[in-house]
Amino acid sequence: MKVAIKIVFVVLVAMFFTNANAEIQFAYYDQYAQLYPDCVDDEESEIYTLDEPFLEEPVFPGGGRVQMTRFVWFSTEVLDVKGPDGEQLKGKVLIKTIVDRCGVAGKIEVIQSLSDQQDAEAVRVIESFPIMKPATLDGYRVKVEMIIPVYFTKTYAPKKKYHFDDDDEYGWSFDDDDEYYSSDDEEESSSDDSDDGGSFNPNYNWDDWDDDW
């Protein structure tokens, strides 16, 4: 029983620090929310691309491209979608969006599809973008078209149901009919992610951004 209490305590502490880190990590979302209060960009104007000379591209809260990539990666839900071979369908969805002069990502369009479910999830992720610092050109705010990849390369694993069990040595018992992945599966998944280029890499060379996007 003492072992079970210790395990519960460790789990609760881990959950506390995980939530605290998440709050710190994503506390920057509203960084530009009040930059242009009550801003509405409903007027027609020229839409630029990121390769426009002297354009200062939109800035995602917390660190620009790096934080945008992190946001997309951690916000994307892993879906159990099967391909023609019966295996989990992996790949990426390409989304085109227009970041307006208020810093809002809108006019979202799928330009490279994977499946209906994954397309919808990719659209949902981009729709949930926080307000960015708008792009500028010659000192004026402008609309900019961006192409954003949303990767579906993580291996799907159903959440395992568990309950407290006094008869178990460690106090926890899992339902027998629940599936779960072993460490070998995780290693294989990690290898697959690396091959697809979809896993988040904090040491990524951002000079290669334009080639990847």
C-alpha positions as CSV (number, residue, x, y, z in Angstrom):
1,M,0.0,0.0,0.0
2,K,2.9,2.3,0.8
3,V,4.4,1.7,-2.6
4,A,1.1,2.6,-4.3
5,I,0.9,5.8,-2.3
6,K,4.4,6.7,-3.4
7,I,3.6,6.0,-7.0
8,V,0.4,8.2,-6.8
9,F,2.5,11.0,-5.3
10,V,5.2,10.8,-8.0
11,V,2.5,10.8,-10.7
12,L,0.8,13.9,-9.2
13,V,4.2,15.8,-8.9
14,A,5.0,14.9,-12.5
15,M,1.6,16.2,-13.7
16,F,2.1,19.4,-11.7
17,F,5.5,20.2,-13.3
18,T,4.2,19.1,-16.8
19,N,1.3,21.5,-16.5
20,A,3.5,24.3,-15.1
21,N,6.0,23.9,-18.0
22,A,3.2,23.9,-20.5
23,E,1.8,27.1,-19.1
24,I,5.3,28.8,-19.2
25,Q,5.9,27.4,-22.7
26,F,2.7,28.7,-24.2
27,A,2.3,31.9,-22.1
28,Y,3.5,33.9,-25.0
29,Y,0.4,33.3,-27.1
30,D,-1.1,36.6,-26.4
31,Q,2.1,38.5,-27.0
32,Y,0.7,40.4,-30.0
33,A,-3.0,40.3,-29.0
34,Q,-3.1,43.9,-28.0
35,L,-0.7,45.2,-30.6
36,Y,-3.5,46.5,-32.7
37,P,-6.7,46.4,-30.5
38,D,-10.0,45.9,-32.2
39,C,-8.2,45.5,-35.5
40,V,-10.4,44.3,-38.4
41,D,-8.8,43.9,-41.9
42,D,-11.8,43.6,-44.2
43,E,-10.5,45.8,-47.1
44,E,-9.1,44.4,-50.3
45,S,-5.4,44.9,-50.7
46,E,-2.4,43.3,-52.4
47,I,-1.3,39.9,-51.0
48,Y,2.5,39.4,-50.9
49,T,4.6,36.2,-50.7
50,L,7.5,35.6,-48.3
51,D,10.0,36.0,-51.1
52,E,9.0,39.6,-51.7
53,P,12.2,41.8,-51.5
54,F,12.5,43.8,-48.3
55,L,9.4,42.2,-46.8
56,E,9.5,41.6,-43.0
57,E,7.5,38.4,-42.6
58,P,4.8,37.9,-39.9
59,V,6.3,37.1,-36.5
60,F,4.7,34.2,-34.5
61,P,4.4,34.9,-30.7
62,G,7.4,33.7,-28.7
63,G,10.0,33.3,-31.4
64,G,8.8,33.5,-35.0
65,R,9.3,30.4,-37.2
66,V,10.7,28.2,-34.4
67,Q,7.6,28.7,-32.2
68,M,5.3,28.4,-35.1
69,T,6.8,25.0,-35.9
70,R,6.5,24.0,-32.2
71,F,2.9,25.1,-32.0
72,V,1.9,23.1,-35.1
73,W,3.8,20.0,-33.9
74,F,2.4,20.0,-30.4
75,S,-1.2,21.1,-31.4
76,T,-1.7,18.4,-34.1
77,E,-3.7,15.4,-32.8
78,V,-2.4,12.0,-33.9
79,L,-5.2,10.3,-35.9
80,D,-5.8,6.6,-36.5
81,V,-6.3,6.9,-40.3
82,K,-5.6,3.8,-42.3
83,G,-4.0,3.9,-45.8
84,P,-4.8,1.5,-48.7
85,D,-2.4,-1.1,-47.2
86,G,-4.2,-1.1,-43.9
87,E,-1.3,0.7,-42.1
88,Q,-1.5,4.1,-40.4
89,L,-1.4,6.8,-43.0
90,K,1.5,9.1,-42.5
91,G,2.7,12.2,-44.3
92,K,2.0,15.9,-44.4
93,V,-0.8,18.3,-45.3
94,L,0.2,21.6,-46.9
95,I,-2.0,24.5,-45.8
96,K,-2.1,27.9,-47.5
97,T,-3.2,30.8,-45.4
98,I,-3.3,34.6,-45.6
99,V,-2.0,36.5,-42.6
100,D,-3.8,39.8,-42.7
101,R,-2.7,43.2,-41.5
102,C,-4.1,42.5,-38.1
103,G,-1.9,39.4,-37.8
104,V,-4.7,36.9,-38.1
105,A,-4.3,33.7,-40.1
106,G,-7.4,33.4,-42.4
107,K,-8.5,32.2,-45.8
108,I,-7.2,28.7,-45.0
109,E,-6.9,26.3,-47.9
110,V,-5.6,22.7,-48.2
111,I,-3.2,22.6,-51.2
112,Q,-1.8,19.2,-50.5
113,S,-4.1,16.6,-49.1
114,L,-3.5,13.4,-47.1
115,S,-7.0,12.3,-46.0
116,D,-10.3,14.1,-45.1
117,Q,-9.7,13.6,-41.4
118,Q,-6.1,14.8,-41.5
119,D,-6.9,17.7,-43.8
120,A,-9.6,18.8,-41.3
121,E,-7.2,18.5,-38.4
122,A,-4.5,20.5,-40.2
123,V,-7.1,23.2,-40.9
124,R,-8.1,23.2,-37.3
125,V,-4.5,23.7,-36.1
126,I,-4.0,26.7,-38.4
127,E,-7.3,28.2,-37.4
128,S,-6.2,28.0,-33.8
129,F,-3.1,30.2,-34.4
130,P,-2.7,33.1,-32.0
131,I,-2.5,36.6,-33.3
132,M,0.9,37.3,-34.9
133,K,2.8,40.5,-35.5
134,P,1.8,41.4,-39.1
135,A,4.2,41.5,-42.0
136,T,5.5,44.9,-43.1
137,L,6.8,46.3,-46.3
138,D,8.4,49.8,-46.5
139,G,7.0,50.5,-43.0
140,Y,3.4,49.5,-43.8
141,R,1.5,46.5,-42.7
142,V,0.7,44.1,-45.5
143,K,-1.1,40.8,-46.1
144,V,1.1,37.8,-46.7
145,E,0.5,34.3,-48.1
146,M,2.1,31.5,-46.2
147,I,2.4,27.8,-46.9
148,I,2.6,25.8,-43.7
149,P,3.2,22.0,-43.5
150,V,1.3,20.0,-40.9
151,Y,3.0,16.6,-40.3
152,F,1.2,13.4,-39.4
153,T,4.2,11.2,-38.7
154,K,3.7,10.2,-35.0
155,T,2.5,6.7,-34.4
156,Y,-1.1,6.4,-33.1
157,A,-1.4,4.8,-29.7
158,P,-4.8,4.6,-28.0
159,K,-4.8,5.9,-24.4
160,K,-4.6,3.0,-22.0
161,K,-7.3,2.7,-19.3
162,Y,-6.0,2.0,-15.8
163,H,-7.3,1.7,-12.3
164,F,-6.0,1.2,-8.8
165,D,-5.6,-2.4,-7.8
166,D,-4.7,-3.5,-4.3
167,D,-3.6,-7.0,-5.5
168,D,-1.1,-5.6,-7.9
169,E,2.5,-5.2,-6.7
170,Y,2.7,-1.5,-7.8
171,G,-1.0,-0.7,-7.1
172,W,-2.0,-0.1,-10.8
173,S,-3.7,-2.5,-13.2
174,F,-4.4,-2.1,-16.9
175,D,-7.4,-3.5,-18.8
176,D,-6.4,-6.6,-20.7
177,D,-8.3,-5.7,-23.8
178,D,-6.5,-2.3,-24.2
179,E,-3.7,-2.1,-26.8
180,Y,-0.5,-0.3,-26.1
181,Y,2.9,0.1,-27.7
182,S,6.1,-1.3,-26.3
183,S,9.4,0.5,-26.2
184,D,10.4,-1.2,-29.4
185,D,7.3,0.3,-31.1
186,E,8.4,3.7,-29.8
187,E,11.9,3.3,-31.1
188,E,10.5,2.3,-34.5
189,S,8.1,5.3,-34.4
190,S,11.0,7.6,-33.6
191,S,13.0,6.1,-36.5
192,D,10.0,6.6,-38.9
193,D,9.6,10.2,-37.7
194,S,13.2,10.9,-38.4
195,D,13.0,9.5,-41.9
196,D,9.9,11.5,-42.7
197,G,11.4,14.7,-41.4
198,G,8.3,15.4,-39.4
199,S,9.6,15.2,-35.8
200,F,10.4,18.4,-34.0
201,N,14.1,19.2,-34.0
202,P,15.2,22.1,-31.7
203,N,18.5,22.1,-33.5
204,Y,17.0,22.5,-37.0
205,N,19.0,24.7,-39.4
206,W,16.5,27.4,-40.1
207,D,18.5,28.5,-43.2
208,D,16.9,25.5,-44.9
209,W,13.4,26.8,-44.1
210,D,12.5,27.9,-47.6
211,D,13.7,24.5,-49.0
212,D,11.5,22.5,-46.6
213,W,8.5,24.8,-47.0
